[in-house]
């Protein structure tokens, strides 16, 4: 019997009585918790008319206090009161198992029309709990405890399942990185909707689940640089920046707060004998490109349970265990662009509006007019403002002059690529670099690393300034850099 079940054993009040008790005598309404690391979360708002705010205080791995405020329907108040009742005095892991179903059960069951209130209370509670734990002191490591980054997709879910089957104590965490009314929340892997979905799956698997709100850090560390680099005429790679400097570092830090020895993810990657990134067994799904900027300290704490599997095997495992995400499609777009176009996003969030400029050929002859250099990237063929009988491609953009230069495909082929910000990992030497990946899932090109770039053994088409160059020794990532102009 778990702690939550023990605390509710013996309650014999009828369902309507339990609901009425929380409605008439709410637990912690208007109360400001004290005595530990503080966290607050809110859910609901104008769209539904109900708003729930939950506050918790955490100390020594226990929710020492909690309170709430609620407006809207009576069910929202009762659900928030139930959430507070369930987590007061609970360990953080027991509190992290409290979801919509537990809150509904505490109220004696809820009708379909009132389940929304339990969802809101659960969302607010988990935001508060995640915030409090993230600010808490580092706790003692528990042998065999692993934090798993769960996005709600099949890969991270199977990663958690495999670890649990191996006898590990699995704790799940999901990041909320972006919230935008114009986004398709169901298509994003980091929205509030995705967090709720991941929490439901984790609870179905019997796992404690935390929500970690990194929206401010994500905007400052990923979205703002992405916008600035577009304005500067570059083609940035926000996923490399996010993995290397924002989300995985934050989750490793969170692992320290819950006593986990490691952080596991659903990435298709492996580790080399000396602790560097190594390509996954399934080359078609290998994700080491997106992880190439990871620091050694963070990489040392990471585990990749799917590194030796391929995608069909992962889906088969999910189906075998009747996981609802077995057939869930992979995310295909940047998480903050889900449901909205790149041009619309650049306009709304970066102020990059229509700015006509010249379209040039290689000789500088004006071929026509474009809508703004930031709408185009090197190698682009579709959607060009000038059409000719022969195919044309963007071979260069110039942000300062606001021009784009078009040319034949052959003009994109290069045998040398300028690099900036070259980083070599683990004390590796430049002479060890024997290959470079210049685009996600592009073939590895044999090369020689030079002080300011790579000399390629064979030509490569359209390396885009601003993208990441991943430096390899065989199938091991030993460095990375940014492609220059």
ZIBELSUL-V89466 format. One record per residue. N is the residue number from 0. RES is the residue in one letter. SS is DSSP state (hx for helix, st for strand, lp for the rest). PHI is phi in degrees with one decimal (NA if undefined). D_CENTER is the distance of its C-alpha to the mean C-alpha in Angstrom with 1 decimal. Layout:
n:N res:RES ss:SS phi:PHI d_center:D_CENTER
n:N res:RES ss:SS phi:PHI d_center:D_CENTER
This chain:
n:0 res:X ss:lp phi:NA d_center:34.0
n:1 res:X ss:lp phi:-81.0 d_center:30.8
n:2 res:X ss:hx phi:-62.6 d_center:31.2
n:3 res:X ss:hx phi:-66.5 d_center:30.1
n:4 res:X ss:hx phi:-64.9 d_center:32.7
n:5 res:X ss:hx phi:-62.9 d_center:35.3
n:6 res:X ss:hx phi:-71.6 d_center:34.9
n:7 res:X ss:hx phi:-98.0 d_center:35.4
n:8 res:X ss:lp phi:-60.3 d_center:38.2
n:9 res:X ss:lp phi:94.5 d_center:41.5
n:10 res:X ss:lp phi:-74.0 d_center:40.3
n:11 res:X ss:lp phi:-119.4 d_center:42.8
n:12 res:X ss:lp phi:-61.6 d_center:42.5
n:13 res:X ss:lp phi:-66.2 d_center:42.4
n:14 res:X ss:hx phi:-50.7 d_center:39.1
n:15 res:X ss:hx phi:-63.6 d_center:40.6
n:16 res:X ss:hx phi:-68.0 d_center:41.8
n:17 res:X ss:hx phi:-66.3 d_center:38.4
n:18 res:X ss:hx phi:-62.0 d_center:36.8
n:19 res:X ss:hx phi:-63.1 d_center:39.8
n:20 res:X ss:hx phi:-61.6 d_center:39.7
n:21 res:X ss:hx phi:-69.7 d_center:36.1
n:22 res:X ss:hx phi:-74.7 d_center:37.1
n:23 res:X ss:hx phi:-85.8 d_center:40.4
n:24 res:X ss:lp phi:-131.8 d_center:39.5
n:25 res:X ss:lp phi:-62.2 d_center:35.8
n:26 res:X ss:lp phi:-86.8 d_center:34.4
n:27 res:X ss:lp phi:83.0 d_center:33.1
n:28 res:X ss:st phi:-67.9 d_center:33.3
n:29 res:X ss:lp phi:74.7 d_center:33.3
n:30 res:X ss:lp phi:-85.3 d_center:33.0
n:31 res:X ss:lp phi:-101.4 d_center:31.3
n:32 res:X ss:lp phi:-63.2 d_center:30.2
n:33 res:X ss:lp phi:-150.3 d_center:31.3
n:34 res:X ss:lp phi:101.7 d_center:31.6
n:35 res:X ss:lp phi:-175.7 d_center:28.3
n:36 res:X ss:st phi:-71.5 d_center:24.8
n:37 res:X ss:st phi:-98.8 d_center:23.9
n:38 res:X ss:st phi:-147.9 d_center:21.0
n:39 res:X ss:st phi:-137.9 d_center:21.1
n:40 res:X ss:st phi:-142.6 d_center:19.2
n:41 res:X ss:st phi:-135.5 d_center:20.4
n:42 res:X ss:st phi:-146.1 d_center:20.0
n:43 res:X ss:st phi:99.0 d_center:22.2
n:44 res:X ss:lp phi:135.6 d_center:24.3
n:45 res:X ss:lp phi:-61.0 d_center:26.5
n:46 res:X ss:lp phi:-62.7 d_center:25.3
n:47 res:X ss:lp phi:-110.6 d_center:26.6
n:48 res:X ss:lp phi:86.1 d_center:28.9
n:49 res:X ss:lp phi:-108.9 d_center:27.7
n:50 res:X ss:st phi:-137.9 d_center:25.8
n:51 res:X ss:st phi:-122.0 d_center:25.0
n:52 res:X ss:st phi:-122.5 d_center:24.2
n:53 res:X ss:st phi:-120.4 d_center:24.0
n:54 res:X ss:st phi:-126.0 d_center:24.6
n:55 res:X ss:st phi:-134.7 d_center:24.7
n:56 res:X ss:st phi:-123.0 d_center:26.2
n:57 res:X ss:st phi:-120.9 d_center:25.2
n:58 res:X ss:st phi:-148.6 d_center:27.6
n:59 res:X ss:lp phi:53.1 d_center:28.2
n:60 res:X ss:lp phi:76.4 d_center:25.6
n:61 res:X ss:st phi:-131.0 d_center:27.2
n:62 res:X ss:st phi:-79.1 d_center:26.6
n:63 res:X ss:st phi:-81.0 d_center:29.9
n:64 res:X ss:st phi:-161.3 d_center:29.9
n:65 res:X ss:st phi:-159.6 d_center:28.3
n:66 res:X ss:st phi:-155.4 d_center:29.3
n:67 res:X ss:st phi:-153.0 d_center:28.3
n:68 res:X ss:st phi:-134.5 d_center:29.4
n:69 res:X ss:st phi:-149.5 d_center:29.4
n:70 res:X ss:st phi:-136.1 d_center:31.0
n:71 res:X ss:lp phi:108.1 d_center:31.8
n:72 res:X ss:lp phi:-74.6 d_center:33.1
n:73 res:X ss:hx phi:-63.5 d_center:34.5
n:74 res:X ss:hx phi:-63.1 d_center:32.0
n:75 res:X ss:hx phi:-64.0 d_center:29.2
n:76 res:X ss:hx phi:-65.0 d_center:31.4
n:77 res:X ss:hx phi:-62.8 d_center:32.4
n:78 res:X ss:hx phi:-66.1 d_center:28.8
n:79 res:X ss:hx phi:-65.0 d_center:27.7
n:80 res:X ss:hx phi:-61.5 d_center:30.9
n:81 res:X ss:hx phi:-63.2 d_center:30.2
n:82 res:X ss:hx phi:-61.0 d_center:26.7
n:83 res:X ss:hx phi:-62.4 d_center:28.4
n:84 res:X ss:hx phi:-59.2 d_center:31.2
n:85 res:X ss:hx phi:-69.7 d_center:29.0
n:86 res:X ss:hx phi:-98.9 d_center:27.0
n:87 res:X ss:lp phi:-60.4 d_center:29.8
n:88 res:X ss:lp phi:83.8 d_center:31.0
n:89 res:X ss:lp phi:-82.7 d_center:28.4
n:90 res:X ss:st phi:-65.6 d_center:26.5
n:91 res:X ss:hx phi:-64.3 d_center:22.8
n:92 res:X ss:hx phi:-72.7 d_center:22.1
n:93 res:X ss:hx phi:-66.1 d_center:24.6
n:94 res:X ss:hx phi:-61.3 d_center:23.2
n:95 res:X ss:lp phi:-72.6 d_center:19.7
n:96 res:X ss:lp phi:-92.5 d_center:21.5
n:97 res:X ss:lp phi:-80.6 d_center:22.8
n:98 res:X ss:lp phi:-126.2 d_center:21.4
n:99 res:X ss:hx phi:-58.8 d_center:23.1
n:100 res:X ss:hx phi:-65.3 d_center:25.6
n:101 res:X ss:hx phi:-64.7 d_center:26.7
n:102 res:X ss:hx phi:-66.6 d_center:27.2
n:103 res:X ss:hx phi:-62.4 d_center:29.2
n:104 res:X ss:hx phi:-62.9 d_center:31.2
n:105 res:X ss:hx phi:-61.0 d_center:32.1
n:106 res:X ss:lp phi:-92.2 d_center:33.5
n:107 res:X ss:lp phi:82.6 d_center:35.5
n:108 res:X ss:lp phi:98.8 d_center:33.4
n:109 res:X ss:lp phi:-127.2 d_center:32.4
n:110 res:X ss:lp phi:-69.6 d_center:33.5
n:111 res:X ss:hx phi:-55.4 d_center:31.0
n:112 res:X ss:hx phi:-68.9 d_center:31.5
n:113 res:X ss:hx phi:-105.8 d_center:30.5
n:114 res:X ss:hx phi:-62.9 d_center:27.4
n:115 res:X ss:hx phi:-57.1 d_center:25.3
n:116 res:X ss:hx phi:-65.1 d_center:26.5
n:117 res:X ss:hx phi:-65.6 d_center:25.2
n:118 res:X ss:hx phi:-62.1 d_center:21.7
n:119 res:X ss:hx phi:-63.0 d_center:21.8
n:120 res:X ss:hx phi:-62.6 d_center:23.2
n:121 res:X ss:hx phi:-65.5 d_center:20.5
n:122 res:X ss:hx phi:-58.7 d_center:17.7
n:123 res:X ss:hx phi:-64.9 d_center:19.5
n:124 res:X ss:hx phi:-59.6 d_center:20.4
n:125 res:X ss:hx phi:-73.4 d_center:17.0
n:126 res:X ss:hx phi:-62.4 d_center:15.8
n:127 res:X ss:hx phi:-64.2 d_center:19.0
n:128 res:X ss:hx phi:-64.4 d_center:18.8
n:129 res:X ss:hx phi:-62.1 d_center:15.4
n:130 res:X ss:hx phi:-64.7 d_center:16.7
n:131 res:X ss:hx phi:-67.1 d_center:20.0
n:132 res:X ss:hx phi:-66.6 d_center:18.9
n:133 res:X ss:hx phi:-62.6 d_center:16.7
n:134 res:X ss:hx phi:-94.4 d_center:20.0
n:135 res:X ss:lp phi:-73.9 d_center:22.2
n:136 res:X ss:lp phi:-69.6 d_center:24.1
n:137 res:X ss:lp phi:-61.3 d_center:23.0
n:138 res:X ss:lp phi:-105.1 d_center:24.6
n:139 res:X ss:lp phi:-66.3 d_center:26.6
n:140 res:X ss:lp phi:-69.3 d_center:24.9
n:141 res:X ss:lp phi:-106.1 d_center:25.5
n:142 res:X ss:lp phi:-56.6 d_center:26.4
n:143 res:X ss:lp phi:84.6 d_center:24.5
n:144 res:X ss:st phi:-94.7 d_center:21.6
n:145 res:X ss:st phi:-128.1 d_center:18.1
n:146 res:X ss:st phi:-86.9 d_center:14.8
n:147 res:X ss:st phi:-116.4 d_center:12.4
n:148 res:X ss:st phi:-79.1 d_center:8.7
n:149 res:X ss:lp phi:-109.2 d_center:9.0
n:150 res:X ss:lp phi:-94.0 d_center:7.0
n:151 res:X ss:lp phi:95.7 d_center:10.5
n:152 res:X ss:lp phi:-93.9 d_center:11.3
n:153 res:X ss:hx phi:-69.3 d_center:14.3
n:154 res:X ss:hx phi:-65.3 d_center:13.1
n:155 res:X ss:hx phi:-69.0 d_center:11.3
n:156 res:X ss:hx phi:-66.4 d_center:14.1
n:157 res:X ss:hx phi:-68.4 d_center:16.8
n:158 res:X ss:hx phi:-58.4 d_center:15.5
n:159 res:X ss:hx phi:-64.5 d_center:16.1
n:160 res:X ss:hx phi:-60.7 d_center:19.3
n:161 res:X ss:hx phi:-62.5 d_center:20.7
n:162 res:X ss:hx phi:-66.4 d_center:20.3
n:163 res:X ss:hx phi:-63.2 d_center:22.0
n:164 res:X ss:hx phi:-65.1 d_center:24.7
n:165 res:X ss:lp phi:-81.4 d_center:25.3
n:166 res:X ss:lp phi:91.9 d_center:26.3
n:167 res:X ss:lp phi:-84.0 d_center:23.4
n:168 res:X ss:st phi:-86.0 d_center:22.5
n:169 res:X ss:st phi:-98.9 d_center:18.9
n:170 res:X ss:st phi:-119.8 d_center:16.8
n:171 res:X ss:st phi:-102.5 d_center:13.5
n:172 res:X ss:st phi:-140.5 d_center:10.7
n:173 res:X ss:st phi:-127.8 d_center:7.8
n:174 res:X ss:st phi:-94.7 d_center:5.9
n:175 res:X ss:st phi:-100.9 d_center:7.3
n:176 res:X ss:lp phi:-108.5 d_center:6.5
n:177 res:X ss:lp phi:-152.3 d_center:9.2
n:178 res:X ss:lp phi:-139.9 d_center:12.4
n:179 res:X ss:lp phi:-149.4 d_center:15.2
n:180 res:X ss:lp phi:-60.3 d_center:18.3
n:181 res:X ss:lp phi:-86.6 d_center:18.5
n:182 res:X ss:lp phi:-78.2 d_center:15.2
n:183 res:X ss:lp phi:-88.5 d_center:15.4
n:184 res:X ss:hx phi:-60.5 d_center:13.3
n:185 res:X ss:hx phi:-72.0 d_center:14.1
n:186 res:X ss:hx phi:-92.0 d_center:12.7
n:187 res:X ss:lp phi:-94.1 d_center:9.3
n:188 res:X ss:lp phi:-91.6 d_center:6.4
n:189 res:X ss:lp phi:-136.5 d_center:5.3
n:190 res:X ss:lp phi:-87.4 d_center:9.1
n:191 res:X ss:hx phi:-60.2 d_center:11.7
n:192 res:X ss:hx phi:-65.6 d_center:13.0
n:193 res:X ss:hx phi:-64.8 d_center:10.1
n:194 res:X ss:hx phi:-61.3 d_center:10.2
n:195 res:X ss:hx phi:-62.3 d_center:13.9
n:196 res:X ss:hx phi:-63.4 d_center:13.9
n:197 res:X ss:hx phi:-64.2 d_center:12.0
n:198 res:X ss:hx phi:-64.5 d_center:14.4
n:199 res:X ss:hx phi:-62.3 d_center:17.3
n:200 res:X ss:hx phi:-67.0 d_center:16.7
n:201 res:X ss:hx phi:-60.1 d_center:16.5
n:202 res:X ss:hx phi:-66.3 d_center:19.6
n:203 res:X ss:hx phi:-61.2 d_center:21.3
n:204 res:X ss:lp phi:-85.7 d_center:20.9
n:205 res:X ss:lp phi:80.0 d_center:22.4
n:206 res:X ss:lp phi:-101.0 d_center:19.4
n:207 res:X ss:st phi:-67.9 d_center:18.8
n:208 res:X ss:st phi:-134.6 d_center:15.4
n:209 res:X ss:st phi:-115.1 d_center:13.9
n:210 res:X ss:st phi:-105.4 d_center:11.8
n:211 res:X ss:st phi:-119.8 d_center:10.5
n:212 res:X ss:st phi:-87.6 d_center:10.7
n:213 res:X ss:lp phi:-115.9 d_center:9.3
n:214 res:X ss:hx phi:-61.7 d_center:10.4
n:215 res:X ss:hx phi:-65.3 d_center:13.3
n:216 res:X ss:hx phi:-65.8 d_center:11.9
n:217 res:X ss:hx phi:-69.1 d_center:9.3
n:218 res:X ss:hx phi:-62.5 d_center:12.4
n:219 res:X ss:hx phi:-71.1 d_center:14.7
n:220 res:X ss:hx phi:-94.3 d_center:12.9
n:221 res:X ss:hx phi:-127.6 d_center:11.2
n:222 res:X ss:hx phi:-68.7 d_center:12.7
n:223 res:X ss:hx phi:-61.2 d_center:16.1
n:224 res:X ss:hx phi:-62.3 d_center:16.7
n:225 res:X ss:hx phi:-61.7 d_center:15.7
n:226 res:X ss:hx phi:-64.9 d_center:18.3
n:227 res:X ss:hx phi:-64.1 d_center:20.8
n:228 res:X ss:hx phi:-72.1 d_center:20.7
n:229 res:X ss:hx phi:-62.2 d_center:21.3
n:230 res:X ss:hx phi:-62.3 d_center:24.2
n:231 res:X ss:lp phi:-87.5 d_center:25.4
n:232 res:X ss:lp phi:86.7 d_center:25.7
n:233 res:X ss:lp phi:-102.2 d_center:22.9
n:234 res:X ss:lp phi:-117.3 d_center:20.2
n:235 res:X ss:lp phi:-74.0 d_center:17.1
n:236 res:X ss:lp phi:-118.9 d_center:14.2
n:237 res:X ss:hx phi:-67.8 d_center:11.1
n:238 res:X ss:hx phi:-67.8 d_center:8.8
n:239 res:X ss:hx phi:-63.8 d_center:11.4
n:240 res:X ss:hx phi:-65.4 d_center:11.5
n:241 res:X ss:hx phi:-63.6 d_center:7.9
n:242 res:X ss:hx phi:-65.6 d_center:8.1
n:243 res:X ss:hx phi:-80.1 d_center:11.7
n:244 res:X ss:hx phi:-134.5 d_center:12.1
n:245 res:X ss:lp phi:-125.5 d_center:9.4
n:246 res:X ss:hx phi:-76.1 d_center:6.6
n:247 res:X ss:hx phi:-72.2 d_center:8.7
n:248 res:X ss:hx phi:-60.3 d_center:11.8
n:249 res:X ss:hx phi:-65.3 d_center:10.9
n:250 res:X ss:hx phi:-74.2 d_center:10.4
n:251 res:X ss:hx phi:-64.5 d_center:13.5
n:252 res:X ss:hx phi:-62.2 d_center:15.3
n:253 res:X ss:hx phi:-66.7 d_center:14.5
n:254 res:X ss:hx phi:-58.1 d_center:15.9
n:255 res:X ss:hx phi:-62.8 d_center:19.0
n:256 res:X ss:hx phi:-75.9 d_center:19.4
n:257 res:X ss:lp phi:-108.1 d_center:19.5
n:258 res:X ss:lp phi:75.1 d_center:21.7
n:259 res:X ss:lp phi:-86.4 d_center:19.6
n:260 res:X ss:lp phi:-77.7 d_center:20.8
n:261 res:X ss:st phi:-151.2 d_center:17.6
n:262 res:X ss:st phi:-116.1 d_center:13.9
n:263 res:X ss:st phi:-108.6 d_center:13.4
n:264 res:X ss:st phi:-130.3 d_center:10.7
n:265 res:X ss:lp phi:-91.2 d_center:11.3
n:266 res:X ss:lp phi:-68.6 d_center:11.5
n:267 res:X ss:lp phi:-89.2 d_center:15.0
n:268 res:X ss:lp phi:-160.7 d_center:16.5
n:269 res:X ss:st phi:-135.9 d_center:19.3
n:270 res:X ss:st phi:-116.8 d_center:20.9
n:271 res:X ss:lp phi:-80.3 d_center:24.4
n:272 res:X ss:lp phi:-60.8 d_center:27.3
n:273 res:X ss:lp phi:-97.5 d_center:26.9
n:274 res:X ss:lp phi:84.8 d_center:23.2
n:275 res:X ss:lp phi:-95.8 d_center:21.8
n:276 res:X ss:st phi:-67.6 d_center:19.3
n:277 res:X ss:st phi:-130.9 d_center:21.2
n:278 res:X ss:lp phi:-57.7 d_center:20.7
n:279 res:X ss:lp phi:-70.1 d_center:20.0
n:280 res:X ss:lp phi:-63.9 d_center:23.0
n:281 res:X ss:lp phi:-92.1 d_center:21.9
n:282 res:X ss:lp phi:-62.0 d_center:22.1
n:283 res:X ss:lp phi:-67.1 d_center:21.0
n:284 res:X ss:lp phi:-109.9 d_center:17.5
n:285 res:X ss:lp phi:-52.2 d_center:17.3
n:286 res:X ss:lp phi:-118.8 d_center:14.0
n:287 res:X ss:hx phi:-63.8 d_center:15.6
n:288 res:X ss:hx phi:-56.2 d_center:15.7
n:289 res:X ss:hx phi:-74.1 d_center:12.0
n:290 res:X ss:hx phi:-107.6 d_center:12.5
n:291 res:X ss:lp phi:-64.8 d_center:15.8
n:292 res:X ss:lp phi:-89.7 d_center:15.4
n:293 res:X ss:lp phi:-61.2 d_center:14.6
n:294 res:X ss:lp phi:-76.8 d_center:17.5
n:295 res:X ss:hx phi:-62.0 d_center:19.9
n:296 res:X ss:hx phi:-62.2 d_center:19.5
n:297 res:X ss:hx phi:-69.7 d_center:15.8
n:298 res:X ss:hx phi:-59.3 d_center:16.6
n:299 res:X ss:hx phi:-63.3 d_center:19.5
n:300 res:X ss:lp phi:-94.7 d_center:17.6
n:301 res:X ss:st phi:-91.1 d_center:15.3
n:302 res:X ss:st phi:-130.3 d_center:16.4
n:303 res:X ss:st phi:-126.5 d_center:15.8
n:304 res:X ss:lp phi:-61.3 d_center:17.7
n:305 res:X ss:lp phi:-97.2 d_center:17.5
n:306 res:X ss:lp phi:-58.5 d_center:18.8
n:307 res:X ss:lp phi:-103.4 d_center:22.3
n:308 res:X ss:lp phi:-111.1 d_center:21.5
n:309 res:X ss:lp phi:-109.6 d_center:21.3
n:310 res:X ss:hx phi:-61.9 d_center:19.5
n:311 res:X ss:hx phi:-58.5 d_center:22.8
n:312 res:X ss:hx phi:-65.3 d_center:23.2
n:313 res:X ss:hx phi:-65.0 d_center:19.8
n:314 res:X ss:hx phi:-65.1 d_center:20.6
n:315 res:X ss:hx phi:-64.7 d_center:24.1
n:316 res:X ss:hx phi:-62.3 d_center:23.0
n:317 res:X ss:hx phi:-63.1 d_center:21.0
n:318 res:X ss:hx phi:-66.5 d_center:24.1
n:319 res:X ss:hx phi:-59.7 d_center:26.4
n:320 res:X ss:lp phi:-102.3 d_center:24.8
n:321 res:X ss:lp phi:56.0 d_center:24.7
n:322 res:X ss:lp phi:-81.9 d_center:20.9
n:323 res:X ss:lp phi:-66.8 d_center:20.2
n:324 res:X ss:lp phi:-95.7 d_center:17.3
n:325 res:X ss:lp phi:-54.5 d_center:19.6
n:326 res:X ss:lp phi:-109.4 d_center:20.1
n:327 res:X ss:lp phi:-64.6 d_center:16.8
n:328 res:X ss:lp phi:-67.9 d_center:16.2
n:329 res:X ss:lp phi:-71.6 d_center:13.4
n:330 res:X ss:lp phi:-68.2 d_center:11.1
n:331 res:X ss:lp phi:-111.2 d_center:13.3
n:332 res:X ss:lp phi:-127.4 d_center:12.2
n:333 res:X ss:lp phi:-58.9 d_center:9.9
n:334 res:X ss:hx phi:-58.2 d_center:7.6
n:335 res:X ss:hx phi:-83.2 d_center:9.9
n:336 res:X ss:hx phi:-101.9 d_center:12.9
n:337 res:X ss:lp phi:-55.8 d_center:12.8
n:338 res:X ss:lp phi:85.0 d_center:16.4
n:339 res:X ss:lp phi:-135.2 d_center:17.7
n:340 res:X ss:lp phi:-80.0 d_center:19.3
n:341 res:X ss:hx phi:-60.4 d_center:18.6
n:342 res:X ss:hx phi:-64.1 d_center:22.1
n:343 res:X ss:hx phi:-62.9 d_center:21.7
n:344 res:X ss:hx phi:-65.6 d_center:18.5
n:345 res:X ss:hx phi:-60.5 d_center:20.4
n:346 res:X ss:hx phi:-70.9 d_center:23.3
n:347 res:X ss:hx phi:-68.4 d_center:21.8
n:348 res:X ss:hx phi:-103.6 d_center:19.5
n:349 res:X ss:hx phi:-115.0 d_center:21.3
n:350 res:X ss:lp phi:67.5 d_center:24.8
n:351 res:X ss:lp phi:-89.8 d_center:25.3
n:352 res:X ss:lp phi:-100.2 d_center:28.1
n:353 res:X ss:lp phi:-51.3 d_center:30.7
n:354 res:X ss:lp phi:-144.2 d_center:32.6
n:355 res:X ss:lp phi:-57.7 d_center:35.2
n:356 res:X ss:st phi:-150.8 d_center:36.0
n:357 res:X ss:st phi:-84.5 d_center:38.1
n:358 res:X ss:st phi:-99.6 d_center:37.3
n:359 res:X ss:st phi:-116.2 d_center:39.1
n:360 res:X ss:lp phi:-101.7 d_center:40.4
n:361 res:X ss:lp phi:-63.0 d_center:40.8
n:362 res:X ss:lp phi:-89.4 d_center:44.1
n:363 res:X ss:lp phi:92.0 d_center:42.8
n:364 res:X ss:lp phi:-71.4 d_center:44.4
n:365 res:X ss:st phi:-76.9 d_center:42.8
n:366 res:X ss:st phi:-100.3 d_center:41.9
n:367 res:X ss:st phi:169.2 d_center:40.4
n:368 res:X ss:st phi:-128.9 d_center:38.0
n:369 res:X ss:st phi:-114.9 d_center:34.2
n:370 res:X ss:lp phi:-97.9 d_center:32.0
n:371 res:X ss:lp phi:142.7 d_center:30.1
n:372 res:X ss:hx phi:-57.5 d_center:29.0
n:373 res:X ss:hx phi:-72.2 d_center:25.3
n:374 res:X ss:hx phi:-84.2 d_center:25.4
n:375 res:X ss:lp phi:-129.2 d_center:26.2
n:376 res:X ss:lp phi:-135.3 d_center:24.9
n:377 res:X ss:lp phi:-58.2 d_center:27.0
n:378 res:X ss:lp phi:95.6 d_center:27.9
n:379 res:X ss:lp phi:-68.2 d_center:27.4
n:380 res:X ss:lp phi:-118.5 d_center:30.2
n:381 res:X ss:lp phi:-80.6 d_center:29.5
n:382 res:X ss:lp phi:72.4 d_center:30.0
n:383 res:X ss:lp phi:-79.5 d_center:32.3
n:384 res:X ss:lp phi:-79.0 d_center:35.0
n:385 res:X ss:lp phi:-125.1 d_center:37.8
n:386 res:X ss:lp phi:-118.0 d_center:39.1
n:387 res:X ss:lp phi:-137.0 d_center:41.6
n:388 res:X ss:lp phi:-57.5 d_center:43.2
n:389 res:X ss:lp phi:-90.1 d_center:41.4
n:390 res:X ss:lp phi:-61.5 d_center:37.5
n:391 res:X ss:lp phi:-118.0 d_center:36.0
n:392 res:X ss:st phi:-133.9 d_center:32.8
n:393 res:X ss:st phi:-75.5 d_center:31.2
n:394 res:X ss:st phi:-105.5 d_center:32.3
n:395 res:X ss:st phi:-164.3 d_center:31.6
n:396 res:X ss:st phi:-124.4 d_center:30.3
n:397 res:X ss:st phi:-130.2 d_center:31.9
n:398 res:X ss:lp phi:-67.2 d_center:30.1
n:399 res:X ss:lp phi:-65.4 d_center:33.1
n:400 res:X ss:lp phi:-87.0 d_center:35.6
n:401 res:X ss:lp phi:55.8 d_center:33.3
n:402 res:X ss:st phi:-124.1 d_center:34.5
n:403 res:X ss:st phi:-126.1 d_center:33.2
n:404 res:X ss:st phi:-113.8 d_center:35.3
n:405 res:X ss:st phi:-107.8 d_center:35.7
n:406 res:X ss:st phi:-167.4 d_center:37.3
n:407 res:X ss:lp phi:-71.6 d_center:37.8
n:408 res:X ss:hx phi:-58.9 d_center:35.3
n:409 res:X ss:hx phi:-59.7 d_center:37.4
n:410 res:X ss:hx phi:-71.3 d_center:36.7
n:411 res:X ss:hx phi:-86.9 d_center:33.0
n:412 res:X ss:st phi:-75.7 d_center:34.0
n:413 res:X ss:st phi:-132.8 d_center:33.8
n:414 res:X ss:st phi:-119.0 d_center:34.8
n:415 res:X ss:st phi:-148.2 d_center:33.4
n:416 res:X ss:st phi:-127.9 d_center:30.1
n:417 res:X ss:st phi:-72.3 d_center:30.0
n:418 res:X ss:st phi:-128.6 d_center:27.2
n:419 res:X ss:st phi:-131.5 d_center:26.3
n:420 res:X ss:st phi:65.0 d_center:24.5
n:421 res:X ss:st phi:-66.6 d_center:25.3
n:422 res:X ss:st phi:-125.9 d_center:23.9
n:423 res:X ss:st phi:-109.1 d_center:25.3
n:424 res:X ss:lp phi:-96.0 d_center:23.8
n:425 res:X ss:lp phi:61.5 d_center:25.9
n:426 res:X ss:lp phi:72.6 d_center:29.2
n:427 res:X ss:lp phi:-67.6 d_center:29.3
n:428 res:X ss:lp phi:-98.5 d_center:31.9
n:429 res:X ss:hx phi:-58.5 d_center:31.8
n:430 res:X ss:hx phi:-66.3 d_center:34.5
n:431 res:X ss:hx phi:-80.6 d_center:32.2
n:432 res:X ss:lp phi:-68.0 d_center:29.9
n:433 res:X ss:lp phi:-123.3 d_center:31.2
n:434 res:X ss:st phi:-157.9 d_center:28.4
n:435 res:X ss:st phi:-141.0 d_center:25.7
n:436 res:X ss:st phi:-107.5 d_center:22.9
n:437 res:X ss:lp phi:-103.4 d_center:22.8
n:438 res:X ss:lp phi:-160.7 d_center:20.3
n:439 res:X ss:lp phi:-56.4 d_center:17.5
n:440 res:X ss:lp phi:66.3 d_center:19.6
n:441 res:X ss:lp phi:-72.9 d_center:22.8
n:442 res:X ss:lp phi:-61.3 d_center:25.6
n:443 res:X ss:lp phi:-71.1 d_center:26.2
n:444 res:X ss:st phi:-106.3 d_center:29.1
n:445 res:X ss:st phi:-58.9 d_center:31.7
n:446 res:X ss:st phi:-157.1 d_center:32.1
n:447 res:X ss:st phi:-127.7 d_center:33.6
n:448 res:X ss:st phi:-81.8 d_center:31.8
n:449 res:X ss:st phi:-115.1 d_center:33.8
n:450 res:X ss:lp phi:-56.3 d_center:33.5
n:451 res:X ss:lp phi:-129.4 d_center:31.9
n:452 res:X ss:st phi:170.5 d_center:30.6
n:453 res:X ss:st phi:-125.1 d_center:31.0
n:454 res:X ss:st phi:-93.2 d_center:34.1
n:455 res:X ss:st phi:-91.6 d_center:33.3
n:456 res:X ss:st phi:-77.7 d_center:35.7
n:457 res:X ss:st phi:-145.1 d_center:35.1
n:458 res:X ss:st phi:-69.4 d_center:34.1
n:459 res:X ss:st phi:-130.3 d_center:30.6
n:460 res:X ss:st phi:-97.8 d_center:30.1
n:461 res:X ss:lp phi:61.5 d_center:28.2
n:462 res:X ss:lp phi:-66.7 d_center:26.0
n:463 res:X ss:lp phi:-97.6 d_center:24.2
n:464 res:X ss:lp phi:-55.9 d_center:24.4
n:465 res:X ss:lp phi:104.5 d_center:21.1
n:466 res:X ss:lp phi:-75.4 d_center:19.4
n:467 res:X ss:st phi:-90.4 d_center:18.7
n:468 res:X ss:st phi:-107.4 d_center:21.6
n:469 res:X ss:st phi:-101.7 d_center:20.9
n:470 res:X ss:st phi:-95.3 d_center:24.1
n:471 res:X ss:st phi:-126.0 d_center:25.3
n:472 res:X ss:st phi:-122.0 d_center:28.1
n:473 res:X ss:lp phi:66.9 d_center:28.5
n:474 res:X ss:lp phi:-104.8 d_center:25.2
n:475 res:X ss:st phi:-106.5 d_center:24.0
n:476 res:X ss:st phi:-78.6 d_center:21.7
n:477 res:X ss:st phi:-113.7 d_center:24.0
n:478 res:X ss:st phi:178.1 d_center:22.7
n:479 res:X ss:st phi:-155.7 d_center:21.0
n:480 res:X ss:st phi:-160.7 d_center:22.1
n:481 res:X ss:st phi:-111.2 d_center:21.7
n:482 res:X ss:st phi:-67.4 d_center:24.1
n:483 res:X ss:lp phi:-91.1 d_center:26.8
n:484 res:X ss:lp phi:-72.3 d_center:29.2
